[in-house]
């Protein structure tokens, strides 16, 4: 998830995947390290830290890249020329807006499909990882966080502890973050989907309605994050998104 594409830097990593240019900003790696499960400063020694950090960074990179690749491949199917940027908490699949004028990808259904294809690609990746665990005999354990957010992990060790950590991390990012990303909150994929659907049903008030929905959903998720998930970071994140939606609504209402 990105609000805007970051400026280019000398530390950017560049490569191409299925003909789609990919840029990885250095801040992406920094945020990945800071988000290491269990906390970066909780590890008793370097060996324990690396045993959790390395699988997490690989999973963080893979899961978010697949998410953005899902967006980009559907964009290309609709005739756009996309590129991917990984930065901060997530990434961004982009294309030149001038390509959208009069194209087959400019309608409601294509835009909804483009937004939904990122989480969808993540769910497919999670299904693949879950299949590996089941076929290998490790099994799966499924828990519900806050009563509605699934947390899926391996039921046992597969191969090595580091590889099992990697599989668990991919499952967590692809499923948990994928569902979070579908909440109708700007600028998450769910917020974009809600905007397109509400604009289709009410072209005059759709934007305003989607912003109100974003405020309510963002504030509700902030409360759930703080009181039920015990996550201050997630609570602050959704509180910030709710506030920015409110500020955008105030600005939009003036016109």
Phi, psi and omega in degrees: 000126178226141173276324178208155181286132183286157177294155179289149180223164180290342180269005180295142172259130182239137171200176181235140180229118185054036178079007181256121179296137179234133175236129178248114180283146180304329181296336178299315181292321180298313179296321177302317178296316182294334181268007180308128181304139180090346178092135184296329187259007180270344184292134182288334179206173185296322182297315179294320179300311182294327181296334177262325186290313185297309177300323180295314182296318178296316179294318179302313180294311184297311185295318181287324176298316179297320177303309181290328177295324176302313176302311188295321181294322178289323175303314181294325178299329178273006174099002179275166176245089188276164168219160185241137174234125175257128187198138174060231183284353183190230183198188183209128170258123189235162169210163180293120182303332181294340178289338186281345185293116177072008182275168179288351180263009186267354181277177181297308183300314178298319181293323175295317180295320178299316181292321183283340186290337178293300175303323179300318177296323177295320179295323176295319177298317179297320178298321178296314179296319179296321177298320177300315181296318182291313181295329180277355177089001180284331179076179181230149171239133183234128178235154175252122177265132182058019176083354183213351181257113183286136174241114186246135177211168180295144178278350179198184180276132177241112179079285179213165179295321180296318180293323177294319175303316181300313180298316179298320181293319177297317178299316181296310182294316185290321184270302184297307180293327179297318178292317177303320183291344179269358176295144184284059182237130175290144355263028179295165180301321179297326176295320178292321178296314179300319179300313182296318181291319180289325175294325179294319182279333182212084184303330183282320186249002186302316181297313181297318179296320180292326177291319177297315177300320179296320178297312182296311182294320179294316179294319179296318180291328176297317179294315179299319181298317183284315189270328184251324179269343180066030182249106178294319181299313180293323178298315178295322180299310181287330173297319178295318179295321177296319180294317180294325176294321178296315179297320178295320178297318178299318179292317182294324183291344180284345186248000000 
